[in-house]
Amino acid sequence: MFQKKLLLLGIILFALSISAQEEKKNKVINKGKFFMYWGWNWAGYSGSDIRFKGNNYDFTLRDVKARDTPSDFTFKKYFGITNLTKPQTNMRIGYFFKENYTISIGVDHMKYVVNNDQFVAIDGDITIADNKYNGVYTGQKIQLTEDFLRLEHTDGLNYINMQVYRFDDISRWFGLDSESFQINVTEGLGAGILYPKTDTTLLDQERHDDYHVSGYGLSAGAGLNIVFLKHFFIQADLKAGYINMPDVKISTNPLDSASQDFFFLQNNILIGGKFRL
């Protein structure tokens, strides 16, 4: 009886050993790999209170609405070498420092355009010589015509950030067990700086359009990552975040500035690869 049990135990251990070897053979090892991707985003923004300060004005516009401006799709616009940064794009390079964890740095190149002709509440004062908008405001409604305000972060609302993300292989949920094809879920956190190129015309004064480090951002995201031929992947991401810019440059005068904060939501489609050096 004991010998039968011992034989049965031996068979079970042998079967488990073979199974473990097969699992090890099929397991994809990520630790030590680099990855990079390029992709495109479509974004939405919450309303934002925007404060404008200068020598002759200090006022706040309440709950200003804005939109993104993704390019209409054509192959040339989205894949042409000279047009790569014209759509709203995401670029990133990273490293698997553990089997399931990555650290990366990248740029989310969003675009942010204040909706013209909307009516918003205004508080503060304007005392620019011979300007038709001079006055003291206490919550009155004002229309954002182009001679009053044109504000865009369109080249763009550049969120330069570092992310730590986790990857988990869920291929077996779908009955898949292959080194060449994987399905992963990924989620994590990010933080970084905002380096927008802000195109502004305020109170019918001279237009200003320049890059400037304006603030910081925080984000969290989750996505589905599909790897094929071991090294290439496509990924669909959803990323939400908070942007605070206390120092937006709106003219060549260093005393002029704007400040705002808002939330954003990105939908991303990404293509990339992972590799060892």
ZALO-482013 format. One line per 8 residues: their letters; for each residue x, y, z of N, C-alpha, C. Coordinates in Angstrom, 1 decimal. Example, Ala and Ser with C-alpha at 12.3 -4.5 7.8 and 13.67 -1.06 7.14 Angstrom:
// ZALO-482013
as	13.2/-5.7/7.8/12.3/-4.5/7.8/13.2/-3.3/7.8 | 12.8/-2.2/7.1/13.7/-1.1/7.1/12.9/0.0/7.9 $
// end
This chain:
// ZALO-482013
mfqkklll	0.8/-1.2/0.0/0.0/0.0/0.0/0.9/1.3/0.0 | 1.9/1.2/0.9/2.8/2.3/1.0/3.6/2.5/-0.3 | 3.9/1.4/-1.0/4.7/1.5/-2.2/3.8/2.1/-3.3 | 2.5/1.8/-3.3/1.6/2.4/-4.3/1.4/3.9/-4.1 | 1.3/4.3/-2.8/1.2/5.7/-2.5/2.5/6.4/-2.9 | 3.7/5.8/-2.7/4.9/6.4/-3.0/5.0/6.6/-4.6 | 4.6/5.5/-5.3/4.6/5.6/-6.7/3.7/6.7/-7.2 | 2.5/6.8/-6.6/1.5/7.8/-7.0/2.1/9.2/-6.8 $
lgiilfal	2.8/9.4/-5.6/3.4/10.7/-5.3/4.5/11.0/-6.3 | 5.3/10.0/-6.7/6.3/10.2/-7.6/5.8/10.6/-9.0 | 4.7/10.0/-9.4/4.0/10.3/-10.7/3.5/11.8/-10.6 | 2.9/12.1/-9.5/2.4/13.5/-9.3/3.5/14.5/-9.4 | 4.6/14.2/-8.6/5.7/15.2/-8.6/6.4/15.3/-10.0 | 6.4/14.2/-10.7/7.0/14.2/-12.1/6.1/15.1/-13.0 | 4.8/14.9/-12.9/3.9/15.7/-13.7/4.0/17.1/-13.4 | 4.1/17.5/-12.1/4.2/18.9/-11.7/5.5/19.5/-12.2 $
sisaqeek	6.6/18.7/-12.2/7.9/19.1/-12.7/7.8/19.4/-14.2 | 7.2/18.5/-14.9/7.0/18.8/-16.4/6.2/20.0/-16.6 | 5.1/20.2/-15.8/4.2/21.3/-16.0/4.9/22.6/-15.7 | 5.8/22.6/-14.6/6.5/23.8/-14.3/7.5/24.1/-15.3 | 8.2/23.1/-15.9/9.1/23.4/-17.0/8.5/24.0/-18.2 | 7.3/23.4/-18.5/6.5/24.0/-19.7/6.1/25.4/-19.4 | 5.7/25.7/-18.1/5.2/27.0/-17.8/6.4/28.0/-17.9 | 7.6/27.5/-17.4/8.8/28.3/-17.4/9.2/28.6/-18.9 $
knkvinkg	9.1/27.6/-19.7/9.4/27.7/-21.1/8.6/28.8/-21.8 | 7.3/28.8/-21.4/6.3/29.7/-22.1/6.3/31.1/-21.4 | 6.8/31.2/-20.2/6.7/32.5/-19.5/7.6/33.5/-20.2 | 7.1/34.7/-20.5/7.8/35.8/-21.1/8.5/36.6/-19.9 | 9.8/36.7/-20.0/10.6/37.5/-19.0/10.7/38.9/-19.4 | 10.1/39.8/-18.6/10.2/41.2/-19.0/11.3/42.0/-18.3 | 11.7/41.5/-17.1/12.7/42.3/-16.3/13.9/42.5/-17.1 | 14.4/43.8/-17.1/15.6/44.1/-17.9/15.4/44.6/-19.3 $
kffmywgw	14.1/44.6/-19.7/13.8/45.0/-21.1/13.5/46.5/-21.1 | 13.8/47.2/-22.2/13.4/48.5/-22.5/12.2/48.5/-23.4 | 11.4/49.6/-23.3/10.3/49.7/-24.3/10.2/51.2/-24.7 | 9.5/51.4/-25.8/9.2/52.7/-26.3/7.9/52.7/-27.1 | 7.2/53.8/-27.1/6.0/53.8/-27.9/5.8/55.2/-28.4 | 4.9/55.3/-29.4/4.4/56.5/-30.0/2.9/56.3/-30.2 | 2.2/57.4/-30.0/0.7/57.3/-30.2/0.0/58.6/-30.3 | -1.3/58.5/-30.1/-2.1/59.7/-30.3/-3.2/59.8/-29.2 $
nwagysgs	-3.5/61.0/-28.8/-4.5/61.2/-27.8/-5.7/62.1/-28.2 | -6.8/61.8/-27.5/-8.0/62.7/-27.6/-8.3/63.1/-26.2 | -8.4/64.3/-25.9/-8.5/64.8/-24.5/-9.8/65.6/-24.3 | -10.2/65.6/-23.0/-11.3/66.5/-22.5/-10.8/67.2/-21.3 | -11.4/68.4/-21.0/-10.9/69.2/-19.9/-12.1/69.7/-19.1 | -11.9/69.8/-17.8/-12.9/70.5/-16.9/-12.8/72.0/-17.1 | -13.8/72.7/-16.6/-13.8/74.1/-16.6/-12.7/74.6/-15.7 | -12.2/75.9/-16.0/-11.1/76.4/-15.2/-11.3/77.9/-14.9 $
dirfkgnn	-11.0/78.3/-13.7/-10.9/79.7/-13.4/-9.5/80.2/-13.8 | -9.5/81.2/-14.6/-8.2/81.7/-15.1/-8.0/83.2/-14.6 | -6.9/83.4/-13.9/-6.6/84.7/-13.4/-5.5/85.4/-14.3 | -5.7/86.6/-14.7/-4.8/87.4/-15.5/-4.3/88.6/-14.7 | -3.0/88.7/-14.6/-2.4/89.8/-13.8/-1.3/90.6/-14.6 | -1.4/91.9/-14.5/-0.4/92.7/-15.2/-0.4/94.1/-14.6 | 0.4/95.0/-15.2/0.5/96.4/-14.6/-0.8/97.1/-14.5 | -1.7/96.8/-15.5/-3.0/97.6/-15.6/-4.2/96.7/-15.5 $
ydftlrdv	-4.1/95.5/-15.0/-5.2/94.7/-14.9/-4.9/93.5/-13.9 | -6.0/93.1/-13.3/-5.9/91.9/-12.4/-7.4/91.4/-12.3 | -7.7/90.4/-13.0/-9.1/89.9/-13.1/-9.1/88.4/-13.3 | -10.2/87.8/-12.9/-10.4/86.3/-13.0/-11.6/86.0/-13.8 | -11.4/85.1/-14.7/-12.6/84.6/-15.5/-13.0/83.2/-14.9 | -14.3/83.1/-14.6/-14.7/81.9/-13.9/-15.3/80.8/-14.8 | -14.8/79.6/-14.5/-15.4/78.4/-15.2/-15.3/78.5/-16.7 | -14.1/78.8/-17.2/-13.8/78.9/-18.6/-13.8/77.5/-19.2 $
kardtpsd	-14.5/77.3/-20.3/-14.6/76.0/-21.0/-13.5/76.0/-22.2 | -12.9/74.8/-22.4/-11.9/74.7/-23.4/-12.1/73.3/-24.0 | -11.4/73.1/-25.2/-11.5/71.8/-25.9/-10.1/71.5/-26.4 | -10.0/70.2/-26.9/-8.8/69.9/-27.6/-9.0/70.1/-29.1 | -8.0/69.9/-29.9/-8.2/70.1/-31.4/-7.4/69.0/-32.1 | -7.8/67.7/-32.0/-7.1/66.7/-32.8/-7.2/66.9/-34.3 | -6.2/66.6/-35.0/-6.2/66.7/-36.5/-7.1/65.7/-37.1 | -7.8/66.1/-38.1/-8.6/65.1/-38.9/-7.6/64.1/-39.5 $
ftfkkyfg	-8.1/62.8/-39.5/-7.2/61.7/-39.8/-6.9/61.7/-41.3 | -5.6/61.8/-41.7/-5.1/61.4/-43.0/-3.8/60.6/-42.7 | -3.4/59.7/-43.6/-2.2/59.0/-43.4/-1.0/60.0/-43.3 | -1.0/61.0/-44.2/0.1/61.9/-44.2/0.2/62.7/-42.9 | -0.9/63.2/-42.3/-0.9/63.9/-41.1/-0.5/63.1/-39.9 | -0.8/61.8/-39.9/-0.5/61.0/-38.7/0.7/60.2/-38.8 | 1.2/59.9/-40.0/2.4/59.1/-40.2/3.5/59.8/-41.0 | 3.2/60.9/-41.6/4.3/61.6/-42.3/5.4/62.1/-41.4 $
itnltkpq	6.6/62.0/-41.8/7.8/62.3/-41.0/7.7/63.8/-40.6 | 7.4/64.7/-41.5/7.4/66.1/-41.2/6.2/66.5/-40.4 | 5.2/65.6/-40.2/4.0/66.0/-39.5/3.8/65.3/-38.2 | 4.8/64.6/-37.7/4.7/63.7/-36.5/4.1/64.4/-35.3 | 4.5/65.7/-35.1/4.1/66.4/-33.8/2.9/67.3/-34.0 | 2.3/67.3/-35.2/1.1/68.1/-35.5/-0.1/67.6/-34.9 | -0.4/66.3/-34.9/-1.5/65.8/-34.1/-1.3/65.8/-32.6 | -2.2/65.4/-31.8/-2.0/65.3/-30.4/-1.3/63.9/-30.2 $
tnmrigyf	-0.1/64.0/-29.6/0.7/62.7/-29.6/1.2/62.4/-28.2 | 1.6/61.1/-28.1/2.2/60.6/-26.8/3.5/59.9/-27.2 | 4.6/60.2/-26.5/5.9/59.6/-26.8/6.5/59.2/-25.4 | 7.0/57.9/-25.4/7.6/57.5/-24.1/8.6/56.4/-24.3 | 9.6/56.4/-23.4/10.6/55.3/-23.3/10.7/54.9/-21.9 | 10.9/53.6/-21.7/10.9/53.1/-20.3/11.6/51.8/-20.1 | 11.6/51.3/-18.9/12.4/50.1/-18.5/11.7/49.3/-17.5 | 11.7/48.0/-17.7/11.2/47.0/-16.7/12.2/46.8/-15.6 $
fkenytis	12.1/47.5/-14.5/13.1/47.3/-13.5/12.7/46.1/-12.6 | 11.5/45.7/-12.7/11.0/44.4/-12.1/10.2/43.7/-13.1 | 9.9/42.4/-12.9/9.1/41.7/-13.9/7.8/42.3/-14.2 | 7.1/42.9/-13.3/5.8/43.5/-13.5/5.8/45.0/-13.4 | 6.9/45.7/-13.2/6.9/47.1/-13.0/7.8/47.8/-13.9 | 7.4/49.0/-14.4/8.2/49.8/-15.3/8.3/51.2/-14.8 | 9.4/51.8/-15.1/9.6/53.3/-14.9/9.9/53.9/-16.3 | 9.3/55.0/-16.6/9.4/55.6/-17.9/9.3/57.1/-17.8 $
igvdhmky	9.8/57.8/-18.9/9.7/59.2/-19.1/9.1/59.5/-20.5 | 8.3/60.5/-20.6/7.6/60.8/-21.9/7.0/62.1/-21.9 | 6.4/62.4/-23.0/5.7/63.7/-23.3/4.3/63.4/-23.8 | 3.3/63.9/-23.1/1.9/63.9/-23.6/1.7/65.3/-24.2 | 1.6/65.3/-25.5/1.5/66.5/-26.3/0.0/66.7/-26.6 | -0.7/67.4/-25.6/-2.1/67.7/-25.8/-2.3/69.1/-26.4 | -3.5/69.4/-26.7/-3.8/70.8/-27.2/-5.0/71.3/-26.4 | -5.0/72.6/-26.1/-6.0/73.2/-25.2/-6.4/74.5/-25.8 $
vvnndqfv	-7.7/74.7/-26.2/-8.1/75.9/-26.8/-9.4/76.4/-26.1 | -9.2/77.6/-25.5/-10.4/78.2/-24.9/-11.5/78.5/-25.9 | -12.7/78.1/-25.6/-13.8/78.3/-26.6/-14.2/79.8/-26.7 | -14.0/80.4/-27.8/-14.3/81.8/-28.0/-15.8/82.0/-28.0 | -16.3/83.2/-27.7/-17.7/83.6/-27.7/-18.5/83.1/-26.6 | -17.9/82.3/-25.7/-18.7/81.8/-24.5/-18.8/83.0/-23.5 | -19.9/82.9/-22.7/-20.1/83.9/-21.7/-19.6/83.4/-20.3 | -18.8/84.1/-19.6/-18.3/83.7/-18.3/-18.4/84.9/-17.3 $
aidgditi	-18.4/84.5/-16.0/-18.3/85.6/-15.0/-16.9/86.1/-14.9 | -16.8/87.4/-14.5/-15.5/88.1/-14.4/-15.5/88.9/-13.1 | -14.4/88.8/-12.4/-14.1/89.5/-11.1/-12.8/90.2/-11.2 | -12.7/91.5/-10.9/-11.4/92.2/-10.9/-11.5/93.5/-11.6 | -10.4/94.0/-12.0/-10.4/95.4/-12.6/-9.4/95.4/-13.8 | -9.8/96.3/-14.8/-8.9/96.6/-16.0/-8.8/98.1/-16.1 | -7.6/98.6/-16.2/-7.4/100.0/-16.3/-6.3/100.4/-17.4 | -6.4/99.7/-18.6/-5.5/100.0/-19.7/-6.0/101.2/-20.4 $
adnkyngv	-5.1/102.1/-20.8/-5.5/103.3/-21.4/-6.3/103.1/-22.7 | -7.4/103.8/-22.8/-8.2/103.8/-24.0/-8.7/102.3/-24.4 | -8.9/101.5/-23.4/-9.4/100.2/-23.7/-10.9/100.1/-23.4 | -11.6/99.6/-24.3/-13.1/99.5/-24.1/-13.6/98.6/-23.0 | -12.7/97.8/-22.5/-13.0/96.8/-21.4/-12.7/97.3/-20.0 | -12.2/98.6/-19.9/-11.8/99.1/-18.6/-13.0/99.1/-17.7 | -12.7/98.8/-16.4/-13.8/98.9/-15.4/-13.5/98.0/-14.2 | -14.4/98.0/-13.3/-14.3/97.1/-12.1/-15.5/96.1/-12.2 $
ytgqkiql	-15.1/94.8/-12.1/-16.1/93.8/-12.3/-16.3/93.0/-11.0 | -17.6/92.6/-10.8/-17.9/91.9/-9.6/-18.9/90.8/-10.0 | -18.5/89.9/-10.8/-19.3/88.7/-11.2/-20.2/88.9/-12.4 | -20.0/90.1/-13.1/-20.8/90.3/-14.4/-20.4/89.2/-15.4 | -21.3/89.0/-16.4/-21.0/88.1/-17.5/-20.4/88.9/-18.6 | -19.4/88.3/-19.2/-18.7/88.9/-20.3/-18.4/87.8/-21.4 | -18.5/88.3/-22.6/-18.3/87.3/-23.8/-16.9/87.3/-24.2 | -16.3/86.1/-24.4/-14.9/86.0/-24.7/-14.7/86.1/-26.2 $
tedflrle	-15.0/87.3/-26.7/-14.7/87.6/-28.2/-13.2/87.7/-28.4 | -12.8/87.6/-29.6/-11.3/87.5/-29.9/-10.6/88.8/-29.6 | -11.3/89.9/-29.5/-10.6/91.1/-29.1/-10.4/91.2/-27.6 | -11.2/90.4/-26.9/-11.0/90.4/-25.4/-10.0/89.3/-25.0 | -10.2/88.1/-25.5/-9.2/87.0/-25.2/-9.2/85.9/-26.2 | -8.0/85.6/-26.6/-7.7/84.4/-27.4/-6.6/83.6/-26.7 | -6.9/82.4/-26.2/-5.9/81.7/-25.4/-5.8/80.2/-25.8 | -4.7/79.8/-26.2/-4.5/78.4/-26.7/-3.1/77.9/-26.2 $
htdglnyi	-3.1/76.7/-25.7/-1.9/75.9/-25.5/-1.9/74.9/-26.6 | -1.5/75.3/-27.8/-1.7/74.4/-29.0/-0.4/73.8/-29.6 | 0.7/74.2/-29.1/1.9/73.5/-29.6/2.9/73.1/-28.5 | 2.4/72.5/-27.5/1.0/72.3/-27.1/0.9/72.5/-25.6 | -0.1/71.8/-25.0/-0.2/71.6/-23.6/0.8/70.4/-23.3 | 2.1/70.7/-23.2/3.1/69.6/-23.1/3.3/69.2/-21.7 | 2.9/68.0/-21.3/3.0/67.4/-20.0/4.2/66.4/-20.1 | 5.3/66.9/-19.6/6.6/66.1/-19.6/6.6/65.3/-18.2 $
nmqvyrfd	6.5/64.0/-18.2/6.2/63.3/-17.0/6.9/62.0/-16.9 | 7.1/61.5/-15.6/7.6/60.2/-15.3/6.5/59.4/-14.8 | 6.5/58.1/-15.2/5.4/57.2/-14.7/6.0/55.9/-14.1 | 5.3/55.4/-13.2/5.6/54.0/-12.7/4.3/53.2/-12.9 | 4.4/52.2/-13.7/3.3/51.4/-14.1/3.5/49.9/-13.8 | 2.4/49.2/-13.5/2.5/47.7/-13.3/1.8/47.0/-14.6 | 2.5/45.9/-15.0/1.9/45.1/-16.1/1.6/43.7/-15.6 | 0.4/43.2/-15.9/0.0/41.8/-15.6/-0.5/41.1/-16.8 $
disrwfgl	0.1/39.9/-17.0/-0.3/39.1/-18.2/-1.6/38.4/-17.8 | -2.6/38.6/-18.6/-3.9/37.9/-18.4/-4.2/37.0/-19.6 | -3.2/36.6/-20.4/-3.4/35.8/-21.6/-4.2/34.5/-21.2 | -3.9/33.9/-20.1/-4.5/32.6/-19.7/-6.0/32.8/-19.5 | -6.4/34.0/-19.2/-7.9/34.2/-19.0/-8.6/33.9/-20.3 | -7.9/34.0/-21.4/-8.5/33.8/-22.7/-8.0/32.5/-23.4 | -7.4/31.6/-22.5/-6.9/30.3/-23.0/-5.7/30.4/-23.9 | -4.9/31.4/-23.7/-3.7/31.6/-24.5/-2.5/31.3/-23.7 $
dsesfqin	-1.5/30.7/-24.3/-0.3/30.4/-23.6/0.9/30.4/-24.7 | 1.3/31.6/-25.0/2.3/31.7/-26.1/3.3/32.8/-25.8 | 4.5/32.5/-26.2/5.6/33.5/-26.0/5.4/34.7/-27.1 | 4.7/34.4/-28.1/4.6/35.3/-29.3/3.4/36.2/-29.2 | 2.5/35.9/-28.3/1.3/36.7/-28.2/0.9/36.8/-26.7 | 0.7/38.1/-26.2/0.3/38.3/-24.9/-0.7/39.4/-24.8 | -1.6/39.2/-23.7/-2.5/40.3/-23.4/-2.2/40.7/-22.0 | -1.9/42.0/-21.8/-1.6/42.5/-20.5/-2.5/43.6/-20.1 $
vteglgag	-2.8/43.7/-18.8/-3.4/44.9/-18.3/-2.3/45.7/-17.6 | -2.5/47.1/-17.6/-1.4/47.9/-17.0/-2.1/49.1/-16.4 | -1.5/49.5/-15.2/-2.1/50.7/-14.5/-0.9/51.3/-13.7 | -1.1/52.6/-13.4/0.0/53.2/-12.6/-0.3/54.7/-12.5 | 0.8/55.4/-12.0/0.7/56.8/-11.6/1.9/57.6/-12.3 | 1.6/58.9/-12.5/2.7/59.7/-13.1/2.7/61.1/-12.5 | 3.8/61.8/-12.7/3.9/63.2/-12.3/4.9/63.9/-13.2 | 4.8/65.2/-13.3/5.8/65.9/-14.2/5.5/67.4/-14.2 $
ilypktdt	6.1/68.1/-15.2/6.0/69.5/-15.4/5.2/69.8/-16.7 | 4.7/71.0/-16.7/4.0/71.5/-17.9/4.9/72.5/-18.6 | 5.1/72.3/-19.9/5.9/73.2/-20.7/5.1/73.6/-22.0 | 4.1/74.4/-21.8/3.2/74.7/-22.9/3.8/75.8/-23.8 | 3.4/75.8/-25.1/3.6/76.9/-25.9/2.2/77.6/-26.0 | 2.2/78.8/-25.4/0.9/79.5/-25.2/0.7/80.6/-26.2 | -0.3/80.5/-26.9/-0.6/81.5/-28.0/-1.8/82.4/-27.4 | -1.4/83.7/-27.1/-2.4/84.5/-26.4/-2.5/85.9/-27.0 $
tlldqerh	-3.7/86.4/-27.1/-4.0/87.8/-27.4/-5.0/88.2/-26.4 | -4.6/89.2/-25.5/-5.4/89.6/-24.4/-5.7/91.1/-24.5 | -7.0/91.5/-24.4/-7.5/92.8/-24.4/-7.0/93.6/-25.6 | -7.0/92.9/-26.8/-6.6/93.5/-28.0/-5.2/94.1/-28.1 | -4.3/93.5/-27.2/-2.9/93.9/-27.2/-2.1/92.9/-28.1 | -0.8/93.1/-28.1/0.1/92.4/-29.0/0.0/90.9/-28.7 | -0.1/90.1/-29.8/-0.1/88.6/-29.7/1.2/88.1/-29.1 | 1.1/87.1/-28.2/2.3/86.4/-27.7/2.2/84.9/-27.9 $
ddyhvsgy	3.3/84.3/-28.3/3.3/82.8/-28.6/4.6/82.3/-28.3 | 4.8/81.6/-27.1/6.1/81.1/-26.8/6.0/80.0/-25.8 | 7.1/79.2/-25.6/7.2/78.1/-24.7/7.6/78.7/-23.3 | 7.1/78.0/-22.2/7.5/78.4/-20.9/7.1/77.3/-19.9 | 8.0/77.0/-19.0/7.7/76.1/-17.9/6.7/76.8/-17.0 | 5.4/76.2/-16.9/4.3/76.9/-16.3/3.7/76.3/-15.1 | 4.1/75.0/-14.8/3.5/74.4/-13.6/3.8/72.9/-13.6 | 2.8/72.2/-13.0/3.0/70.7/-12.8/1.8/70.0/-13.1 $
glsagagl	1.9/68.7/-13.2/0.7/67.8/-13.4/0.9/66.5/-12.7 | -0.3/65.9/-12.3/-0.3/64.6/-11.7/-1.3/63.7/-12.5 | -1.1/62.4/-12.6/-1.9/61.6/-13.5/-2.0/60.2/-13.0 | -3.0/59.5/-13.4/-3.2/58.0/-13.1/-3.8/57.4/-14.4 | -3.5/56.2/-14.7/-4.0/55.6/-15.9/-4.1/54.1/-15.8 | -4.8/53.5/-16.8/-4.9/52.1/-17.0/-5.1/51.8/-18.4 | -4.7/50.6/-18.8/-4.8/50.3/-20.3/-4.7/48.8/-20.5 | -4.9/48.5/-21.8/-4.8/47.1/-22.3/-3.7/47.1/-23.3 $
nivflkhf	-2.7/46.2/-23.1/-1.5/46.1/-23.9/-1.5/44.7/-24.6 | -1.4/44.7/-25.9/-1.4/43.4/-26.7/0.0/43.3/-27.4 | 0.7/42.3/-27.0/2.1/42.1/-27.6/2.0/41.0/-28.6 | 2.6/41.2/-29.8/2.6/40.2/-30.8/4.1/40.1/-31.4 | 4.4/38.9/-31.9/5.8/38.6/-32.4/6.8/38.9/-31.3 | 6.5/38.7/-30.0/7.3/38.9/-28.9/7.8/40.3/-28.6 | 8.0/41.2/-29.6/8.6/42.5/-29.4/7.7/43.7/-29.6 | 6.6/43.5/-30.3/5.8/44.7/-30.8/4.5/44.7/-30.0 $
fiqadlka	3.9/45.9/-29.8/2.7/45.9/-29.1/1.8/47.1/-29.6 | 0.5/47.0/-29.3/-0.4/48.1/-29.4/-1.1/48.2/-28.1 | -1.4/49.4/-27.7/-2.0/49.6/-26.4/-3.1/50.7/-26.4 | -4.1/50.4/-25.7/-5.2/51.4/-25.5/-5.2/51.9/-24.1 | -5.1/53.2/-23.9/-4.9/53.7/-22.5/-6.1/54.7/-22.2 | -6.4/54.8/-20.9/-7.3/55.9/-20.4/-6.5/56.5/-19.3 | -6.3/57.8/-19.4/-5.5/58.5/-18.4/-6.2/59.7/-17.9 | -6.3/59.9/-16.6/-6.9/61.1/-16.0/-5.9/61.8/-15.2 $
gyinmpdv	-6.0/63.1/-15.1/-5.0/63.9/-14.3/-5.4/65.3/-13.9 | -4.5/65.9/-13.2/-4.7/67.3/-12.7/-3.6/68.1/-13.2 | -3.8/69.3/-13.7/-2.8/70.3/-14.1/-3.0/71.6/-13.4 | -1.9/72.1/-12.8/-1.9/73.3/-12.1/-0.7/74.2/-12.7 | -1.1/75.3/-13.4/-0.1/76.2/-14.0/-0.2/77.6/-13.4 | 0.6/77.9/-12.4/0.5/79.2/-11.7/1.3/80.3/-12.5 | 2.0/79.9/-13.6/2.9/80.9/-14.2/2.8/80.7/-15.8 | 1.7/81.1/-16.4/1.5/81.0/-17.8/2.0/82.3/-18.4 $
kistnpld	2.9/82.3/-19.3/3.4/83.6/-20.0/2.4/84.0/-21.1 | 1.9/85.3/-21.0/0.9/85.8/-21.9/1.4/87.0/-22.7 | 2.6/87.5/-22.4/3.2/88.6/-23.1/4.7/88.6/-22.9 | 5.4/89.5/-23.6/6.8/89.7/-23.4/7.2/90.4/-22.1 | 6.2/91.0/-21.5/6.4/91.7/-20.2/6.4/90.7/-19.1 | 7.6/90.7/-18.3/7.7/89.6/-17.2/6.7/89.8/-16.1 | 6.0/91.0/-16.1/5.0/91.2/-15.0/3.6/90.7/-15.4 | 3.5/90.4/-16.7/2.2/89.8/-17.1/2.2/88.3/-17.0 $
sasqdfff	1.1/87.7/-16.5/1.0/86.3/-16.4/-0.4/85.9/-16.2 | -0.7/84.6/-16.4/-2.0/84.0/-16.1/-1.7/82.8/-15.3 | -2.8/82.4/-14.6/-2.7/81.1/-13.8/-4.0/80.4/-13.9 | -3.9/79.1/-13.9/-5.1/78.2/-14.0/-4.9/76.8/-13.5 | -5.9/76.1/-13.2/-5.8/74.7/-12.9/-7.0/74.0/-13.4 | -6.9/72.7/-13.8/-8.0/72.0/-14.3/-7.7/70.5/-14.3 | -8.7/69.7/-14.6/-8.6/68.2/-14.7/-8.7/67.9/-16.2 | -8.0/66.8/-16.6/-8.1/66.3/-17.9/-8.3/64.8/-18.0 $
lqnnilig	-8.8/64.3/-19.1/-9.1/62.9/-19.4/-8.6/62.6/-20.8 | -7.7/61.7/-20.9/-7.1/61.3/-22.2/-7.5/59.9/-22.6 | -7.9/59.8/-23.9/-8.0/58.4/-24.5/-6.8/58.3/-25.5 | -6.0/57.2/-25.3/-4.8/57.1/-26.1/-4.7/55.8/-26.9 | -4.2/55.8/-28.1/-3.9/54.7/-28.9/-2.4/54.7/-29.2 | -1.7/53.6/-28.8/-0.2/53.6/-28.8/0.3/52.4/-29.6 | 1.4/52.6/-30.3/2.1/51.5/-30.9/3.6/51.5/-30.5 | 4.2/50.4/-30.2/5.6/50.4/-29.7/6.2/49.0/-29.8 $
gkfrl	7.4/49.0/-29.1/8.1/47.7/-29.0/8.9/47.6/-27.7 | 9.3/46.4/-27.3/10.1/46.2/-26.2/11.3/45.3/-26.5 | 12.4/45.5/-25.9/13.7/44.9/-26.4/14.7/44.9/-25.3 | 15.7/44.1/-25.4/16.9/44.1/-24.6/18.1/44.7/-25.3 | 18.9/45.5/-24.6/20.1/46.1/-25.2/21.2/45.0/-25.3 $
// end
